[in-house]
Amino acid sequence: MGDALLEDTTNCYVRSERGLVSTIGVKDLIIVDTPDAVLVADRAKAQDVSALVAKLRAAKRKEHEQHVRNYRPWGFFASLNVGPRFQVKLLHIKPGAKLSLQMHHHRSSTGSSCRGRPRW
């Protein structure tokens, strides 16, 4: 899936959500490239992904629960930067989709420019 160039590659699952993933002379691999992380695993060990997730939790990393892209019915948003008192998001809104007006008691939400006319 995605942008992949495979040469002499057999029995592999390759998924790219970012840039090009290329393989040469490999077999029985799972390769998943997302904006959050890259996974390369032997197909026979696919069930061991839960052990990696447990290590992420133990190390207090956020990749297992917070993703760069968060999908919603209206499209998705990507977190560009997060600080102690701010968060910058890029909204990708499906044509004709509607957003709801939000209010936050401990932070402010400002409008952003986007292609097309937002429907509030």
MARBA-3410 file (N, C-alpha, C, O; in Angstrom, 1 decimal):
120
0.8,-1.2,0.0,0.0,0.0,0.0,0.9,1.2,0.0,2.0,1.2,0.6 ~ 0.4,2.3,-0.6,1.2,3.5,-0.7,2.3,3.5,-1.7,2.3,2.7,-2.6 ~ 3.3,4.4,-1.5,4.4,4.5,-2.4,5.5,3.5,-2.1,6.2,3.7,-1.1 ~ 5.6,2.4,-2.8,6.5,1.4,-2.6,7.1,0.9,-3.9,6.4,0.7,-4.9 ~ 8.4,0.6,-3.9,9.1,0.0,-5.0,9.8,-1.2,-4.5,10.7,-1.2,-3.7
9.3,-2.4,-5.0,9.8,-3.7,-4.6,10.6,-4.4,-5.7,10.1,-4.5,-6.8 ~ 11.7,-4.9,-5.3,12.6,-5.6,-6.3,13.0,-6.9,-5.6,13.6,-6.9,-4.5 ~ 12.7,-8.0,-6.2,13.1,-9.3,-5.7,12.6,-9.5,-4.3,13.4,-9.9,-3.4 ~ 11.4,-9.2,-4.0,10.8,-9.2,-2.7,9.6,-10.1,-2.7,8.7,-10.0,-3.6 ~ 9.6,-11.1,-1.8,8.5,-12.0,-1.7,7.9,-12.2,-0.3,8.6,-12.0,0.7
6.6,-12.5,-0.3,5.8,-12.7,0.9,6.0,-11.6,1.9,6.2,-11.9,3.1 ~ 5.9,-10.4,1.5,6.1,-9.2,2.4,4.8,-8.4,2.4,4.1,-8.3,1.4 ~ 4.6,-7.7,3.5,3.6,-6.6,3.6,4.3,-5.3,3.7,5.0,-5.1,4.7 ~ 4.1,-4.4,2.8,4.8,-3.1,2.8,3.7,-2.0,2.7,2.8,-2.0,1.8 ~ 3.7,-1.1,3.7,2.8,0.0,3.7,3.5,1.3,4.0,4.3,1.4,5.0
3.3,2.3,3.1,3.9,3.6,3.3,2.8,4.6,3.3,2.0,4.8,2.4 ~ 2.8,5.4,4.4,1.9,6.6,4.5,2.7,7.9,4.4,2.1,8.9,4.4 ~ 4.0,7.8,4.2,4.8,9.0,4.0,5.4,9.0,2.7,4.8,9.3,1.7 ~ 6.7,8.7,2.6,7.5,8.7,1.4,7.6,7.3,0.8,7.0,6.3,1.3 ~ 8.5,7.2,-0.2,8.8,6.0,-0.8,9.5,5.0,0.1,10.4,5.3,0.8
9.0,3.7,0.1,9.6,2.6,0.8,10.1,1.7,-0.3,9.3,1.2,-1.1 ~ 11.4,1.3,-0.3,12.0,0.4,-1.3,12.6,-0.8,-0.7,13.2,-0.7,0.4 ~ 12.4,-1.9,-1.3,13.0,-3.2,-0.8,13.8,-3.9,-1.9,13.4,-3.8,-3.1 ~ 14.8,-4.5,-1.6,15.6,-5.4,-2.5,16.0,-6.7,-1.8,16.6,-6.7,-0.8 ~ 15.6,-7.8,-2.4,16.0,-9.1,-2.0,15.6,-9.5,-0.6,16.4,-10.1,0.1
14.4,-9.1,-0.2,13.9,-9.5,1.1,12.7,-10.4,1.0,12.0,-10.4,0.0 ~ 12.5,-11.2,2.1,11.3,-12.0,2.1,10.7,-12.1,3.5,11.5,-11.9,4.5 ~ 9.5,-12.4,3.6,8.8,-12.6,4.9,8.9,-11.5,5.9,9.2,-11.7,7.1 ~ 8.8,-10.2,5.4,8.9,-9.1,6.2,7.6,-8.3,6.3,6.8,-8.4,5.3 ~ 7.3,-7.6,7.4,6.3,-6.6,7.5,7.0,-5.3,7.6,7.8,-5.1,8.6
6.7,-4.3,6.8,7.3,-3.0,6.8,6.1,-2.0,6.8,5.4,-1.9,5.8 ~ 6.0,-1.2,7.8,5.0,-0.2,7.9,5.7,1.2,8.3,6.3,1.3,9.3 ~ 5.5,2.1,7.4,6.1,3.5,7.5,4.9,4.5,7.7,4.2,4.7,6.7 ~ 4.8,5.0,8.9,3.7,6.0,9.1,4.4,7.3,9.6,5.6,7.3,9.9 ~ 3.6,8.4,9.7,4.2,9.6,10.2,4.7,9.5,11.6,5.6,10.3,12.1
4.2,8.5,12.4,4.6,8.3,13.8,5.9,7.5,13.9,6.7,7.8,14.8 ~ 6.0,6.5,13.1,7.1,5.5,13.4,7.3,4.6,12.2,6.4,4.6,11.2 ~ 8.3,3.8,12.2,8.6,2.8,11.2,8.7,1.4,11.9,9.4,1.3,12.9 ~ 8.0,0.4,11.4,8.1,-0.9,11.9,8.6,-1.8,10.8,8.1,-1.8,9.7 ~ 9.6,-2.6,11.2,10.2,-3.6,10.3,10.2,-4.9,11.2,10.9,-4.9,12.2
9.5,-5.9,10.7,9.4,-7.2,11.5,9.3,-8.4,10.6,8.9,-8.3,9.5 ~ 9.8,-9.5,11.1,9.7,-10.8,10.5,8.2,-11.2,10.6,7.6,-11.0,11.6 ~ 7.6,-11.6,9.5,6.2,-12.0,9.5,5.9,-13.0,10.6,4.8,-13.0,11.1 ~ 6.8,-13.9,10.9,6.6,-14.9,11.9,6.5,-14.3,13.3,6.0,-15.0,14.2 ~ 7.0,-13.1,13.5,6.9,-12.4,14.8,5.9,-11.3,14.9,5.9,-10.5,15.8
5.0,-11.3,13.9,3.9,-10.2,13.9,3.2,-10.1,15.2,2.8,-9.0,15.6 ~ 2.9,-11.2,15.8,2.1,-11.2,17.1,2.9,-10.6,18.2,2.3,-10.3,19.3 ~ 4.2,-10.4,18.1,5.0,-9.8,19.2,4.9,-8.2,19.2,5.6,-7.6,20.0 ~ 4.1,-7.7,18.4,4.0,-6.2,18.3,3.5,-5.7,19.7,3.9,-4.6,20.1 ~ 2.6,-6.5,20.4,2.1,-6.1,21.7,3.3,-5.9,22.7,3.2,-5.1,23.6
4.4,-6.7,22.5,5.5,-6.5,23.4,6.2,-5.2,23.2,6.7,-4.5,24.1 ~ 6.2,-4.7,21.9,6.8,-3.4,21.6,5.9,-2.3,22.2,6.4,-1.3,22.8 ~ 4.6,-2.4,22.1,3.7,-1.5,22.7,3.9,-1.4,24.2,3.9,-0.3,24.8 ~ 4.1,-2.5,24.9,4.3,-2.5,26.3,5.6,-1.8,26.6,5.7,-1.1,27.7 ~ 6.6,-1.9,25.8,7.9,-1.2,26.0,7.7,0.3,25.8,8.3,1.1,26.5
6.9,0.7,24.8,6.6,2.1,24.6,5.9,2.7,25.9,6.2,3.8,26.3 ~ 4.9,2.0,26.4,4.3,2.4,27.6,5.2,2.5,28.8,5.2,3.5,29.5 ~ 6.1,1.5,29.0,7.0,1.5,30.1,8.0,2.7,30.0,8.4,3.3,31.0 ~ 8.4,3.1,28.8,9.3,4.2,28.5,8.6,5.5,28.5,9.2,6.6,28.3 ~ 7.2,5.5,28.8,6.4,6.7,28.8,6.4,7.5,27.5,6.3,8.7,27.5
6.5,6.7,26.4,6.4,7.3,25.1,4.9,7.4,24.7,4.1,6.7,25.2 ~ 4.6,8.2,23.8,3.2,8.5,23.4,2.8,7.9,22.1,1.7,8.0,21.7 ~ 3.7,7.3,21.3,3.4,6.8,20.0,2.3,5.7,20.0,1.6,5.6,19.0 ~ 2.1,5.0,21.1,1.1,3.9,21.1,-0.3,4.5,21.3,-1.3,3.8,21.1 ~ -0.4,5.8,21.8,-1.8,6.3,22.0,-2.0,7.6,21.3,-3.2,7.9,21.1
-1.0,8.4,21.0,-1.2,9.7,20.4,-0.5,9.7,19.0,0.7,9.5,18.9 ~ -1.3,9.9,18.0,-0.7,9.8,16.6,-0.6,11.2,16.0,-1.2,12.1,16.4 ~ 0.3,11.3,15.0,0.5,12.6,14.4,-0.8,13.0,13.7,-1.2,14.1,13.7 ~ -1.5,12.0,13.0,-2.7,12.2,12.4,-3.9,11.6,13.2,-3.8,10.5,13.6 ~ -4.9,12.4,13.5,-6.0,12.0,14.2,-7.2,12.1,13.3,-7.6,13.3,12.9
-7.8,11.0,12.9,-8.9,11.0,12.0,-10.3,11.3,12.6,-10.5,10.8,13.7 ~ -11.1,12.1,12.0,-12.4,12.4,12.4,-13.4,12.3,11.2,-12.9,12.1,10.1 ~ -14.7,12.3,11.5,-15.6,12.2,10.3,-15.5,13.3,9.3,-15.7,13.0,8.1 ~ -15.0,14.4,9.7,-14.9,15.6,8.8,-13.5,15.6,8.1,-13.3,16.4,7.2 ~ -12.6,14.7,8.4,-11.3,14.7,7.8,-10.3,14.2,8.9,-10.5,13.2,9.6
-9.2,15.0,9.0,-8.2,14.7,10.1,-7.4,15.9,10.4,-7.4,16.9,9.7 ~ -6.8,15.9,11.6,-5.9,17.0,11.9,-4.5,16.4,12.3,-4.4,15.3,12.7 ~ -3.5,17.2,12.0,-2.1,16.8,12.3,-1.5,17.7,13.3,-1.6,19.0,13.1 ~ -1.0,17.2,14.4,-0.3,18.1,15.4,1.0,18.5,14.9,1.9,17.6,14.6 ~ 1.2,19.8,14.7,2.5,20.3,14.2,3.5,20.6,15.3,4.7,20.4,15.2
2.9,21.1,16.4,3.8,21.5,17.6,3.0,21.5,18.8,1.8,22.0,18.8 ~ 3.5,21.1,19.9,2.8,21.0,21.2,3.8,21.6,22.3,5.0,21.2,22.3 ~ 3.3,22.5,23.0,4.1,23.1,24.1,3.3,23.1,25.4,2.2,22.5,25.5 ~ 3.8,23.6,26.5,3.2,23.5,27.8,1.8,24.2,27.8,0.9,23.8,28.6 ~ 1.7,25.3,27.0,0.4,26.1,27.0,-0.1,26.3,25.6,-1.0,27.2,25.4
0.3,25.5,24.6,-0.2,25.7,23.3,-0.1,24.4,22.5,0.7,23.5,22.8 ~ -0.9,24.3,21.4,-0.8,23.2,20.5,-1.2,23.8,19.1,-2.2,24.5,19.0 ~ -0.4,23.5,18.1,-0.7,24.0,16.7,-1.1,22.7,15.9,-0.4,21.7,15.9 ~ -2.2,22.9,15.3,-2.8,21.7,14.5,-3.0,22.2,13.0,-3.3,23.4,12.8 ~ -2.8,21.3,12.1,-3.1,21.5,10.7,-4.4,20.7,10.4,-4.4,19.5,10.6
-5.5,21.4,10.0,-6.7,20.7,9.7,-6.8,20.3,8.2,-6.6,21.2,7.4 ~ -7.2,19.1,7.9,-7.5,18.6,6.6,-9.0,18.3,6.6,-9.4,17.3,7.1 ~ -9.8,19.1,5.9,-11.2,19.0,6.0,-11.7,18.5,4.6,-11.4,19.0,3.6 ~ -12.5,17.4,4.7,-13.1,16.9,3.5,-14.0,17.9,2.8,-14.7,18.6,3.5 ~ -14.1,17.9,1.5,-15.0,18.9,0.8,-16.5,18.6,1.3,-17.0,17.5,1.3
-17.1,19.7,1.7,-18.5,19.6,2.1,-18.7,19.2,3.6,-19.8,19.1,4.1 ~ -17.6,18.9,4.3,-17.7,18.4,5.7,-18.0,19.6,6.6,-17.7,20.8,6.2 ~ -18.5,19.3,7.7,-18.9,20.4,8.7,-18.0,20.2,10.0,-17.8,19.1,10.4 ~ -17.6,21.3,10.5,-16.9,21.3,11.8,-17.9,21.9,12.9,-18.8,22.7,12.6 ~ -17.6,21.5,14.1,-18.4,22.1,15.2,-17.6,23.2,15.9,-16.3,23.1,15.9
-18.2,24.2,16.4,-17.6,25.3,17.2,-17.2,24.7,18.5,-18.0,24.1,19.2 ~ -16.0,25.0,19.0,-15.5,24.5,20.3,-15.1,25.6,21.2,-14.7,26.6,20.7 ~ -15.3,25.4,22.5,-14.8,26.3,23.5,-14.0,25.6,24.5,-14.4,24.5,25.0 ~ -12.8,26.1,24.9,-12.0,25.5,25.9,-11.8,26.5,27.0,-11.5,27.7,26.8 ~ -12.1,26.1,28.2,-12.0,27.0,29.4,-10.5,27.4,29.7,-10.3,28.4,30.3
-9.6,26.5,29.5,-8.2,26.8,29.9,-7.3,27.0,28.7,-6.0,27.1,28.9 ~ -7.8,27.2,27.5,-7.0,27.5,26.4,-7.9,28.2,25.3,-9.1,28.1,25.4 ~ -7.2,28.9,24.4,-8.0,29.5,23.4,-7.8,28.8,22.0,-6.8,28.2,21.8 ~ -8.8,28.8,21.2,-8.8,28.2,19.9,-8.9,29.4,18.9,-9.9,30.1,19.0 ~ -8.0,29.6,18.0,-8.1,30.6,17.0,-8.4,30.0,15.7,-8.0,28.8,15.4
-9.0,30.7,14.8,-9.3,30.3,13.5,-8.0,30.1,12.7,-7.0,30.7,13.0 ~ -8.0,29.4,11.6,-6.9,29.2,10.7,-7.3,29.3,9.3,-8.5,29.1,9.0 ~ -6.4,29.7,8.5,-6.8,29.8,7.1,-6.8,28.4,6.5,-5.9,27.6,6.8 ~ -7.7,28.2,5.6,-7.7,26.9,4.9,-8.3,27.1,3.5,-8.9,28.1,3.2 ~ -8.1,26.1,2.7,-8.6,26.1,1.3,-10.1,25.9,1.4,-10.6,25.1,2.1
-10.8,26.7,0.6,-12.3,26.5,0.6,-12.9,27.3,1.8,-12.2,28.0,2.5 ~ -14.2,27.3,1.9,-14.9,28.0,2.9,-15.3,27.1,4.0,-16.0,26.2,3.8 ~ -14.8,27.4,5.3,-15.2,26.5,6.4,-16.6,26.7,6.7,-17.2,27.8,6.6 ~ -17.3,25.6,7.1,-18.7,25.6,7.5,-18.8,25.4,9.0,-18.6,24.3,9.4 ~ -19.1,26.4,9.7,-19.1,26.3,11.2,-20.5,25.9,11.6,-20.8,25.8,12.8
END
